[in-house]
Amino acid sequence: MNNKTLRVALVQDRDHGDTEANLANIELRVAEAAAAGAKLVLLQELHNGAYFCQHESTHEFDRAEPIPGPSTERLGALARRHGVVLVSSLFERRAAGLYHNTAVVFEADGSIAGKYRKMHIPDDPGFYEKFYFTPGDLGFEPIDTSVGRLGVLVCWDQWYPEAARLMALAGAELLLYPTAIGWDPDDGQDEKDRQRGAWVLSHRGHAVANGLPVLSCNRIGHEPSPLGASGIQFWGTSHVLGPQGEFIAEAGTETAEVLLADVDLARSEQVRRIWPFLRDRRIDAYADLLKRYRD
C-alpha cells in the first residue's frame, strides 16, 4: 500500500443488551480491526444500546451521558491502546433537558479530535428522534485527524445532499455515516428492497457528486418495539464506496462483521480532475436553496 492508502474498518453488529456488553464487544471488534491493519474504525449509530427511539419515554434519557464522560474515557483508551482513529456515536447529555445525537472522533492517542451533533432529526413511525435530540449546532465542519479530514454525518443526515456538499466544500477527505436504519418486518419484500436500494443509492450519489469516498456503518438484528408494533429489522449492508460511487467493500444484511477496506485517498484528486463538479457549480444561481420551498 502507498502512503495515500488508508485501511479502514466498519464494525457492523447487533445490540448485545446493555452498555457494558456493547462496549465490551466493541473493544473486541476494534482489537480485531487493528490487528488486521486498520487505522480508521467506524462504529454504528448509538452503539451503546438498543435503538430506543421506537417510542417516546422520559426514562430513556437516563441513557444519556456528558461528553467527556464515562464512554468517551473508555473509547479514548481503546483508540490509544490500538493506535487507531475511532469514530463513535453517543447520546449526549449537554444539560438537563438538552440532549444531542453526537458523533465523537478520537485521535489515535486517545484524545478527542472533535465531535459532530446530528443536524437532521427524523420524526417518523419507529424513529421518534425529535422527542430525544436537539438539532445540532456545530454546523457541517470536518474533523482533522492523523488519517485525514473526516466529514462525519449521522444517519438521517445521509439523505441530504446539502450536508455532504457542505462537508466537501470544507475540505473533507472522506464522508462517514454512523447509521441505524432498517425496515418494518411487516412490509413486503418489494418495499424492503426499494428502501434499502434507495439508501445505498443516496450514498453512491454523495460519493459521485463530491468525488469522495463514503463509509457507512449500520447495525443488524431485529429490535422489538416497546409499543407492541413490529419493531425494526436493521438491514446491515455497511459499505465503503470510492469517489465514483464504486463499491470497495460491502457487508451482509444479517451478519455481524468487521468490514475491512483499503481506500486510496489519492483517487479523489484524479476523479475531480475528470469530473470537476466543484469548478462548474453555479454559486451565483443557488440562492433559492435557502428557501424551504419555491412557492
C-alpha positions in Angstrom: 0.0 0.0 0.0 1.2 3.5 -0.8 1.2 6.3 1.8 -2.1 7.5 0.4 -3.9 4.3 1.0 -5.9 4.0 4.2 -7.1 0.8 5.7 -10.5 1.3 7.3 -12.8 -0.9 9.3 -16.6 -0.7 9.9 -17.9 -2.6 12.9 -21.4 -3.9 12.0 -23.1 -5.5 14.9 -26.3 -6.0 16.8 -27.4 -4.7 20.2 -26.0 -7.0 23.0 -28.4 -6.0 25.7 -26.8 -3.2 27.7 -24.0 -0.6 27.6 -21.4 -2.8 29.3 -22.0 -5.7 26.9 -21.9 -3.5 23.8 -18.7 -1.7 24.8 -17.0 -5.0 25.7 -18.0 -6.3 22.2 -16.7 -3.0 20.6 -13.4 -3.5 22.4 -13.0 -7.0 20.9 -14.0 -5.8 17.4 -11.7 -2.8 17.4 -8.8 -5.0 18.5 -9.7 -7.3 15.6 -9.7 -4.4 13.2 -6.4 -3.0 14.5 -4.8 -6.5 14.2 -5.9 -6.5 10.5 -4.1 -3.2 10.0 -7.0 -0.7 10.2 -6.0 2.8 11.1 -9.6 4.2 11.0 -12.5 2.4 12.7 -16.2 3.5 12.3 -18.9 2.3 14.7 -22.7 2.3 14.1 -25.1 4.9 15.4 -26.0 4.8 19.1 -23.8 1.7 19.6 -24.1 1.6 23.4 -27.5 0.1 23.4 -30.8 -0.6 21.7 -32.2 1.9 19.3 -34.5 3.4 21.9 -36.3 5.9 19.7 -39.0 3.5 18.7 -41.1 5.1 21.4 -41.2 8.3 23.5 -40.3 7.8 27.2 -38.7 10.1 29.6 -36.9 7.1 31.2 -34.8 6.7 28.1 -33.0 10.0 28.9 -31.2 8.0 31.6 -29.1 6.5 28.8 -27.5 9.9 28.0 -24.2 11.0 29.4 -21.9 14.0 29.2 -19.1 14.4 26.7 -16.4 14.0 28.0 -17.9 11.2 30.2 -17.6 7.5 31.0 -18.0 6.3 27.4 -15.5 8.8 26.0 -13.0 7.8 28.6 -13.3 4.1 27.7 -13.4 4.7 23.9 -10.5 7.1 24.1 -8.4 4.5 26.0 -9.4 1.9 23.3 -8.3 4.2 20.5 -5.0 4.8 22.3 -4.4 1.1 23.1 -4.7 0.2 19.4 -3.4 3.3 17.8 -6.5 3.9 15.7 -8.7 6.9 14.9 -12.1 5.8 16.2 -15.5 7.3 15.2 -18.2 6.7 17.8 -21.8 7.7 18.3 -23.2 8.6 21.7 -26.4 10.0 23.3 -25.1 13.3 24.7 -26.4 15.0 27.8 -25.5 18.6 27.4 -27.6 19.9 30.2 -30.9 18.9 31.9 -33.5 18.8 29.2 -30.9 19.3 26.4 -29.6 16.3 24.6 -28.0 15.5 21.3 -27.2 12.6 19.0 -23.4 13.1 18.8 -20.6 11.5 17.0 -17.2 11.7 18.8 -14.0 11.2 16.9 -10.9 10.0 18.9 -7.4 10.5 17.7 -5.0 7.6 17.8 -3.5 8.9 21.0 -6.9 8.7 22.7 -7.7 12.4 22.8 -11.0 13.7 21.4 -10.2 15.2 18.0 -13.7 16.6 17.6 -17.4 16.0 17.7 -20.4 16.4 15.4 -24.0 16.8 16.5 -26.6 15.3 14.2 -28.3 18.1 12.3 -31.3 16.5 10.7 -33.6 14.9 13.2 -36.4 12.5 12.0 -39.8 12.0 13.4 -41.4 9.0 11.7 -43.1 5.9 13.0 -40.5 3.9 14.8 -38.0 6.7 14.6 -39.2 9.3 17.1 -36.0 11.2 17.4 -37.3 14.7 17.8 -38.5 13.7 21.3 -34.9 13.0 22.3 -32.5 15.0 20.3 -32.0 18.7 19.8 -30.8 19.5 16.3 -27.0 20.0 16.1 -25.5 23.4 16.5 -21.9 22.7 15.4 -22.5 23.0 11.7 -21.1 20.9 9.0 -17.5 21.1 10.0 -15.0 18.3 9.2 -12.7 16.9 11.9 -9.0 16.9 11.4 -7.2 13.7 12.4 -3.9 11.9 11.7 -5.6 9.8 8.9 -7.3 12.7 7.2 -10.0 15.3 7.4 -13.3 13.4 8.3 -16.7 14.7 7.2 -18.8 12.9 9.9 -22.6 12.9 9.5 -25.2 10.8 11.3 -27.9 8.6 9.9 -30.8 10.9 8.7 -28.2 13.3 7.6 -27.1 10.8 5.0 -30.2 11.6 2.8 -29.4 15.3 2.4 -27.0 16.2 -0.5 -26.6 19.6 1.1 -24.9 18.0 4.2 -22.5 16.0 2.1 -21.7 19.0 -0.1 -21.0 21.4 2.8 -18.6 18.8 4.3 -16.9 18.5 0.9 -16.7 22.3 0.5 -15.0 22.5 3.9 -12.3 20.1 2.7 -13.5 16.7 4.0 -11.4 13.8 2.5 -13.9 11.1 3.5 -17.6 11.1 4.4 -18.6 8.9 7.3 -22.1 7.8 8.3 -22.8 6.1 11.6 -26.2 4.6 11.0 -29.2 2.8 12.5 -31.6 2.0 9.7 -33.9 -0.9 8.8 -37.3 -1.8 7.6 -40.7 -2.7 9.1 -40.8 -6.5 9.1 -44.5 -6.3 8.0 -43.5 -4.6 4.7 -43.5 -6.7 1.6 -40.2 -7.8 0.1 -40.5 -5.4 -2.8 -40.9 -2.4 -0.5 -38.0 -3.6 1.6 -35.7 -3.9 -1.4 -36.7 -0.4 -2.6 -35.9 1.2 0.7 -32.5 -0.5 1.1 -31.7 0.2 -2.5 -32.6 3.9 -2.2 -30.4 4.1 0.9 -27.3 2.7 -0.8 -28.1 4.8 -3.9 -28.1 8.0 -1.9 -24.7 7.3 -0.6 -23.4 6.5 -4.1 -24.7 9.8 -5.2 -22.9 11.7 -2.5 -19.7 9.9 -3.4 -20.1 10.8 -7.1 -21.3 14.4 -6.6 -18.4 15.2 -4.3 -15.7 13.0 -5.6 -15.1 11.5 -2.1 -15.0 8.0 -0.5 -18.1 7.2 1.6 -18.1 4.9 4.7 -21.5 3.9 6.1 -21.8 1.6 9.2 -25.2 0.2 10.0 -26.4 -2.2 12.7 -28.1 -5.6 12.3 -30.8 -7.6 14.0 -34.4 -7.3 15.0 -35.3 -4.9 17.8 -38.9 -5.1 19.1 -40.9 -2.0 19.6 -41.9 -1.1 23.2 -45.2 0.0 21.7 -46.1 -3.5 20.6 -45.6 -2.8 16.9 -43.4 -5.0 14.7 -40.2 -3.3 15.6 -37.3 -2.7 13.2 -35.2 -5.2 11.3 -31.9 -3.4 10.8 -30.6 -4.3 7.4 -26.8 -4.0 7.9 -25.3 -3.6 4.4 -22.5 -1.4 5.8 -20.3 -0.3 2.9 -17.2 1.5 1.7 -17.5 3.4 -1.6 -14.9 5.1 -3.8 -15.2 8.6 -5.2 -17.0 7.4 -8.3 -19.6 5.6 -6.2 -18.0 2.2 -6.8 -18.2 -0.5 -4.1 -14.9 -1.2 -2.4 -16.4 -3.4 0.3 -20.0 -4.3 1.4 -21.2 -6.3 4.4 -24.2 -8.6 4.5 -27.7 -7.9 5.8 -27.7 -10.1 8.8 -24.2 -11.0 9.9 -22.0 -9.2 12.5 -18.7 -8.5 10.9 -15.7 -6.2 10.8 -15.7 -4.9 7.3 -12.2 -4.0 6.1 -11.3 -2.0 3.1 -8.3 -0.2 1.6 -9.2 3.4 0.5 -6.9 5.2 -2.0 -7.2 8.8 -0.8 -5.3 10.0 -3.9 -8.1 8.9 -6.2 -10.3 11.9 -5.2 -7.8 14.2 -6.8 -7.8 12.3 -10.1 -11.6 11.8 -10.2 -12.2 15.5 -9.5 -9.9 16.4 -12.4 -12.1 14.5 -14.9 -15.4 15.3 -13.2 -14.9 18.9 -12.0 -18.2 19.4 -10.4 -16.9 21.9 -7.8 -15.5 24.0 -10.7 -18.7 24.2 -12.6 -21.1 24.9 -9.7 -23.3 28.0 -10.4 -23.0 29.5 -7.0 -24.4 32.8 -8.3 -27.7 31.0 -9.1 -28.3 28.9 -5.9 -29.8 31.5 -3.6 -33.2 29.8 -3.6 -31.7 26.7 -1.8 -32.0 28.8 1.3 -35.8 28.7 1.0 -38.0 25.9 2.3 -39.8 25.7 -1.0 -40.2 27.8 -4.1 -43.9 28.8 -4.0 
